[in-house]
Amino acid sequence: MRADKEGEARSTPGRQRQYTGAMARIVTVIGVIMALYHLLYILHIFERLGIYILAPSFAAGSLGFILMLVFLLIPMTRGAPRDKLPWYDIIFASLSAVTAGYVFFLGKEMAIRDAFTEILPIDLVMGSVMIFLIFEATRRVIGPVLPSVATAFILHAMFCSYIPGLFHGKGFSWGDIVKQLFVWNGGIFSIPMHVAATIVIAFIIFAQFLQTSGAGKFFIDVAFSLFGRFRGGPAKVAILASALFGTLSGSTSGNVASTGVITIPMMKQIGFKPHFAGAVEAVSSNGGQLMPPVMGAVAFVMCEFLEIPYVRVCAAALIPALLYFLAVFIMVDLESVKLGLRGLPRKELPSFRKVMREGWCYLIPLVVLIYLLAVLLYAPETAVLYALGSLFIVSIFKKGTRLGPNKIIHALEFGSRGMLEVGTACATAGIIIGCIGLSGLGQKLSMGLIDIAGGSSLLLLILTAIASFVLGMGMTSIPIYIMLVILVAPALTKSGVLPIAAHLFVFYWGLVSFITPPVCIAAFVAAAIAGSKPFQTGWEATRLGIVSFIIPFMFVYGPALLLEGSGEEVALAVATAIVGVAALAAGLAGYVLRPANWLERMLLIGGAMLLIFVGWMTDVIGTGVITMVAINQIKGKKRLLNTAHVPTNSASRGERR
């Protein structure tokens, strides 16, 4: 029940206050100014005007806008009126402006004086108020889990001197903690908030302009025109659409809510059970967070932590993400065969040629974006703004896509609104980072995991996976990654795991909680749309997304899946991975060419598991087992066809007699 409420809490667009008149105009003005503030900074316009804003001060200004919008738009409780602004939210919004403005205008002086003295009373008060505001805003937008986790880290930093064993530490005063979190760039205004205020918001604004110009409908129409006529077509459309939208979105549940309202009813219409339809959407949307080039903006944070080029992160993440969607695609296809489902009639589907003829212009900004990122190696925030400029140019040529003043204002305002979830999550993640840096908890936890594993790499991976799953519950993708990469990933890198493999491993396992009970927020959101039981949808999503439990082990044991190694090694790893993923999907679906018996299913799953481990012996045995099942399936299929043919001939002979 708690997770269900969190799922509702995270659907912030539906919970936002609906204003009219002067208040609506005030919110619009704040949203537009916020968007322009970020765009002008990214484009270095302030510097050209002689206004120099240091990075932490800029992040403070960004956070101030975000907090103000949260308190103006998101009610304190679900049952609160949505057409009125209560007095306490006016106070909260005002305090957000004051505390953020304090850092924006006096941040440099704060850092200079606090480098040599204890924190001043005014800094202590401002910092304490901002921490409270961040926690309350995060609770409203995301739910109670993330602020509760951050509170636990604060309490640990304060009282770790009283805790024995692994979690023992020095212990710090509240003043020390506020100084670490609030003054300059050690906590709240560290990497997560800076990435959110530059890269993430640029992509959110770009996505909002795409949506406003009609690109959202174009992408869904493309998916329907390509896959709608095949068996289980709407489910395959959900997979493709969620991969396209999810990579730009930092929220799995938000992706479910946006694409699921279209795909889930259509899946039910052709014959899929409600819980299966909801599970397909939840698993597909969760996979969008794993899909380059954006990965829900985690790709940009990852390259900062690993200190490697952005293109390297995308290249490493590509094959595992494709394997994930391949498994879901196969399971959906086999489920369609089992149920005897067909695709939608061609007359109900859009024509691919017509869709491309009318919407080809939407592909140009995406081509520009990928070219600038992958070929010219532009900074992500710069590349996306050039892509936005190209969207403006191509939109001019058609009346329906033209971005006039009203559309521009709408896109800027709702681009800012789209930052509420990511911004509050990143600010809270900064608090967690600051506390970990103060107490040294990350180092201690990593060493503890290594000691418990006792030198066993498999046991260490299993322990790390469990820790990542538990710690990732109830969070969005960016704070999941940031917390796990600080707390858990060092245990893997110290044991010899490739750093990028370690980072992707914990990220995959952190995201698993979105589709796996007891929390499975994405499944709960999908169940609400599908009209199915939440936990039934969650367990079905776990079955469909089981490959997300397996793939991380595959690329840790076989780094060639991350394009680490020679061309021959990469080709072999990809080939065996495809066979393994297909066998696992078939084994779980219980169908290959015909229904599979329990022995065949066990052999398929066992063969797939053998292909996880690198080595010619496991590859040969695993491939041999899977081949044996395939041969048996072919023979069984032939027997079924012959059996079906014989009675017809016998009946004909009887009639002739």
Rosetta blueprint (number, residue, H / E / L):
1 M L
2 R H
3 A H
4 D H
5 K H
6 E H
7 G H
8 E H
9 A H
10 R H
11 S L
12 T H
13 P H
14 G H
15 R H
16 Q L
17 R L
18 Q L
19 Y L
20 T L
21 G L
22 A H
23 M H
24 A H
25 R H
26 I H
27 V H
28 T H
29 V H
30 I H
31 G H
32 V H
33 I H
34 M H
35 A H
36 L H
37 Y H
38 H H
39 L H
40 L H
41 Y H
42 I H
43 L L
44 H L
45 I H
46 F H
47 E H
48 R H
49 L L
50 G L
51 I L
52 Y L
53 I L
54 L L
55 A H
56 P H
57 S H
58 F H
59 A H
60 A H
61 G H
62 S H
63 L H
64 G H
65 F H
66 I H
67 L H
68 M H
69 L H
70 V H
71 F H
72 L H
73 L H
74 I L
75 P L
76 M L
77 T L
78 R L
79 G L
80 A L
81 P L
82 R L
83 D L
84 K L
85 L L
86 P L
87 W H
88 Y H
89 D H
90 I H
91 I H
92 F H
93 A H
94 S H
95 L H
96 S H
97 A H
98 V H
99 T H
100 A H
101 G H
102 Y H
103 V H
104 F H
105 F H
106 L H
107 G H
108 K H
109 E H
110 M H
111 A H
112 I H
113 R H
114 D H
115 A L
116 F L
117 T L
118 E L
119 I L
120 L L
121 P H
122 I H
123 D H
124 L H
125 V H
126 M H
127 G H
128 S H
129 V H
130 M H
131 I H
132 F H
133 L H
134 I H
135 F H
136 E H
137 A H
138 T H
139 R H
140 R H
141 V H
142 I L
143 G L
144 P L
145 V H
146 L H
147 P H
148 S H
149 V H
150 A H
151 T H
152 A H
153 F H
154 I H
155 L H
156 H H
157 A H
158 M H
159 F H
160 C H
161 S H
162 Y H
163 I L
164 P L
165 G H
166 L H
167 F H
168 H L
169 G L
170 K L
171 G L
172 F L
173 S L
174 W H
175 G H
176 D H
177 I H
178 V H
179 K H
180 Q H
181 L H
182 F H
183 V L
184 W L
185 N L
186 G L
187 G L
188 I L
189 F L
190 S L
191 I H
192 P H
193 M H
194 H H
195 V H
196 A H
197 A H
198 T H
199 I H
200 V H
201 I H
202 A H
203 F H
204 I H
205 I H
206 F H
207 A H
208 Q H
209 F H
210 L H
211 Q H
212 T H
213 S H
214 G L
215 A H
216 G H
217 K H
218 F H
219 F H
220 I H
221 D H
222 V H
223 A H
224 F H
225 S H
226 L H
227 F H
228 G L
229 R L
230 F L
231 R L
232 G L
233 G H
234 P H
235 A H
236 K H
237 V H
238 A H
239 I H
240 L H
241 A H
242 S H
243 A H
244 L H
245 F H
246 G H
247 T H
248 L H
249 S L
250 G L
251 S L
252 T H
253 S H
254 G H
255 N H
256 V H
257 A H
258 S H
259 T H
260 G H
261 V H
262 I H
263 T H
264 I H
265 P H
266 M H
267 M H
268 K H
269 Q H
270 I H
271 G L
272 F L
273 K L
274 P H
275 H H
276 F H
277 A H
278 G H
279 A H
280 V H
281 E H
282 A H
283 V H
284 S H
285 S H
286 N H
287 G H
288 G H
289 Q L
290 L L
291 M L
292 P L
293 P L
294 V L
295 M H
296 G H
297 A H
298 V H
299 A H
300 F H
301 V H
302 M H
303 C H
304 E H
305 F H
306 L H
307 E L
308 I L
309 P L
310 Y H
311 V H
312 R H
313 V H
314 C H
315 A H
316 A H
317 A H
318 L H
319 I H
320 P H
321 A H
322 L H
323 L H
324 Y H
325 F H
326 L H
327 A H
328 V H
329 F H
330 I H
331 M H
332 V H
333 D H
334 L H
335 E H
336 S H
337 V H
338 K H
339 L H
340 G L
341 L L
342 R L
343 G L
344 L L
345 P L
346 R H
347 K H
348 E H
349 L L
350 P L
351 S L
352 F H
353 R H
354 K H
355 V H
356 M H
357 R H
358 E H
359 G H
360 W H
361 C H
362 Y H
363 L H
364 I H
365 P H
366 L H
367 V H
368 V H
369 L H
370 I H
371 Y H
372 L H
373 L H
374 A H
375 V L
376 L L
377 L L
378 Y L
379 A L
380 P H
381 E H
382 T H
383 A H
384 V H
385 L H
386 Y H
387 A H
388 L H
389 G H
390 S H
391 L H
392 F H
393 I H
394 V H
395 S H
396 I L
397 F L
398 K L
399 K L
400 G L
401 T L
402 R L
403 L L
404 G L
405 P H
406 N H
407 K H
408 I H
409 I H
410 H H
411 A H
412 L H
413 E H
414 F H
415 G H
416 S H
417 R H
418 G L
419 M H
420 L H
421 E H
422 V H
423 G H
424 T H
425 A H
426 C H
427 A H
428 T H
429 A H
430 G H
431 I H
432 I H
433 I H
434 G H
435 C H
436 I H
437 G H
438 L H
439 S H
440 G L
441 L H
442 G H
443 Q H
444 K H
445 L H
446 S H
447 M H
448 G H
449 L H
450 I H
451 D H
452 I H
453 A H
454 G L
455 G L
456 S L
457 S H
458 L H
459 L H
460 L H
461 L H
462 I H
463 L H
464 T H
465 A H
466 I H
467 A H
468 S H
469 F H
470 V H
471 L H
472 G L
473 M L
474 G L
475 M L
476 T L
477 S H
478 I H
479 P H
480 I H
481 Y H
482 I H
483 M H
484 L H
485 V H
486 I H
487 L H
488 V L
489 A H
490 P H
491 A H
492 L H
493 T H
494 K H
495 S L
496 G L
497 V L
498 L L
499 P H
500 I H
501 A H
502 A H
503 H H
504 L H
505 F H
506 V H
507 F H
508 Y H
509 W H
510 G H
511 L H
512 V H
513 S H
514 F H
515 I L
516 T L
517 P L
518 P L
519 V L
520 C L
521 I H
522 A H
523 A H
524 F H
525 V H
526 A H
527 A H
528 A H
529 I H
530 A H
531 G L
532 S L
533 K L
534 P H
535 F H
536 Q H
537 T H
538 G H
539 W H
540 E H
541 A H
542 T H
543 R H
544 L H
545 G L
546 I L
547 V H
548 S H
549 F H
550 I H
551 I H
552 P H
553 F H
554 M H
555 F H
556 V H
557 Y H
558 G L
559 P H
560 A H
561 L H
562 L H
563 L L
564 E L
565 G L
566 S L
567 G H
568 E H
569 E H
570 V H
571 A H
572 L H
573 A H
574 V H
575 A H
576 T H
577 A H
578 I H
579 V H
580 G H
581 V H
582 A H
583 A H
584 L H
585 A H
586 A H
587 G H
588 L H
589 A H
590 G L
591 Y E
592 V L
593 L L
594 R L
595 P E
596 A L
597 N L
598 W H
599 L H
600 E H
601 R H
602 M H
603 L H
604 L H
605 I H
606 G H
607 G H
608 A H
609 M H
610 L H
611 L L
612 I L
613 F L
614 V L
615 G L
616 W H
617 M H
618 T H
619 D H
620 V H
621 I H
622 G H
623 T H
624 G H
625 V H
626 I H
627 T H
628 M H
629 V H
630 A H
631 I H
632 N H
633 Q H
634 I H
635 K H
636 G H
637 K H
638 K H
639 R H
640 L H
641 L H
642 N H
643 T H
644 A H
645 H H
646 V H
647 P H
648 T H
649 N H
650 S H
651 A H
652 S H
653 R H
654 G H
655 E H
656 R H
657 R L
